[in-house]
Amino acid sequence: MGKKKTLTEALLVAATLTVAGCGGGGAASGETAKSPADPADASGTIKVLTHRTDLVQNGTMDKYAAEFNKTYPKVKVEFEALTDYEGEVKIRMNTDDYGDVLMIPAAVAKNDYPRFFAPLGSAAELADTYRFSDKTTVGKKVYGIAQFGTANGFVYNKAVWRKAGVSEPPATPREFLAGLKAVRAKTDALPYYTNFKDAWPLTAWSNNIGSVTCDAEATDKLAGAVSPWKRGGELHTIDSLLHDIVKGGLSEKDPSTTNWEASKGLIAEGKVATMQLGSWAITQLRDAAVKADTDPDDIGFMPFPVRKDGKHCAVLASDYQQAVNAHSSHKTAARAWIDWFTEKSGYSAKEGAVPTLRSAPMPSTLKDFVDNDVTFLERSEAKTGEVNTIDNAAEIGLNKPDYRQKLVDLARGAQQGSLDDYFADLDKRWNEAAGTAGS
């Protein structure tokens, strides 16, 4: 597996199955997986399930384990890499045997975390140390710690945009579209690449919720009959921009032929100018530039083209969260691994990601945001469970690609209908689901 699968990619899981409905292998004890007071307190063999098949295959994870053992010599760490991580783990969670440490699958409803994962401590004690802790907080207890976080925006080839005459981040959707049109007119590059076929990149657009209005609680505010696609709403602004890019002929002619792995080389070589992705992708695209013998510094990152009080905002969102299996016989050792991996491994820095540890500095990959005085907001997850319940009942899929694939098809004329009618239908479905969800 060459690419890094993010949480948004994980949410591609088509089935709406909630793992809790499958029974599981017995009730969890509710025993807290405590951080060991002394390294000698942690012992035993633990299995760590991971989606990073690439890092297991190339020996990187074994190197992390070797460093971990310098502090915790009595713990043996075994890795199991799963290509279809979500699908396979979802099935395993019908039993008690789903590793000692695992990333929380998207299929598990947030309110069901206590059934499957050991609490790691109280929200009050962990929130000061870790970002994104409310993502896994249920009943004032935290059930997972993020591996890292990501900011959302547009990766772009600076050299191409400079050639098009654009050197400052666009401040409005209209300016952004004008920039893409300039790329089309003045360069040989494709202005925008949708990654339609691989589909999961389309889900990244949802991570701009909050960036439009500079509101960290914007996602929480979707919990109700609020017509999310009404004119002036965040999703109206976000999805209208994607629609207008495609309708304006600024993306590939046949999106069914796109290819994620190939796209990294295309943007590195200046054949593609722009893609909407999380900041985690920057290091991969710069690596692609090195392989293509082009300048990795040409890979830049620009915020969503809206300003509030003269400034851009970017919401920081959690990636996968590591959790301890509630049925593990080695909870202390499992917790020791999570603590070490989060705080000492250097993993998030190497990935160019936003660190979970609040005391750690922002990565160099976000230098463009820092230089342009972009305001960072940590996304509130207080009402994620309610929002997901409405979303599932409405069968829309904010974090699945289907509804945006239809949006792209409408924009390019592959499906009949207008954008206004589509937004009206989405609002109707959302509001009806909000009225019935949980009843």
Disulfide bonds with the S-S distance in Angstrom:
Cys214-Cys313 1.90
